[in-house]
Amino acid sequence: MSIHIESDSVSQAAAPLVSVVIPTLVADLELRRCVDSVRLVCPQAATCEVVIVAPPGQVQAILALLPGETVIAERRPSIYGAMNDGVAASHGEYLYFLGKDDIVLPSFARMLQVLGTERPGAIFGDVYWGASGIYPGRPSRWRVLVRNFCHQGIVYSRDAFRRHGPYNRKMRVQADHLLNIRLLWDRGRSGRILYFPQPLAWYSGAGFSIHQARDPVFWKLYPTIMKRFVGGWARLLLVSTRKLRGR
């Protein structure tokens, strides 16, 4: 059973603009740094709520480290499962996902102003990727077919996430890639997709997905994904290319 603990200020207030969902395995200073970076650019709970998802045995330790924040226990251990649990426990009009080793940047506050006035279906922005520099996030239907976007640079409307989610728990590292394909090939039904040309966060570049870049479930289903969301021609092209490459 999920343990859901939240502060009175969050539960009694109107729905916040953005819910920041942070899965974590432990309570540590890295997690506190991440949450502090959110609170520095968005101190008001009416604008940003933080939802931390952790193993049941870590809930009390996180509450001691970050009193007043919302902490829930994951139902089943998996990265995408924890992200789905965070969405279910959140209240915001928009959803933003971080790892505990990520840091939100000051430009995030300016992006919030765009959200408040434009109310898009999603905003894509850049991120700093470790020590490698800026990883661009300009949304493109064609790019997403071969290269995913960094989720630390994307803010989804809840309506868009509801239409294209939740994350597929059978996938280990590319469930967000599938969601982005569905979103960008939705042909306008998810609302306007905006590009915010500034880095929203510093992404450590050291997460689980870095060590397992290809998701076997995604890779197996990719021809079907292409046919369903792009078209039969795309599936045929992919299958033919794989045969030529011997994959």
Summary of the structure (lengths in Angstrom):
residues: 247
radius of gyration: 18.0
end to end distance: 42.4
largest distance: 59.7
contacts: 791
relative contact order: 0.14
helix: 43%
strand: 20%
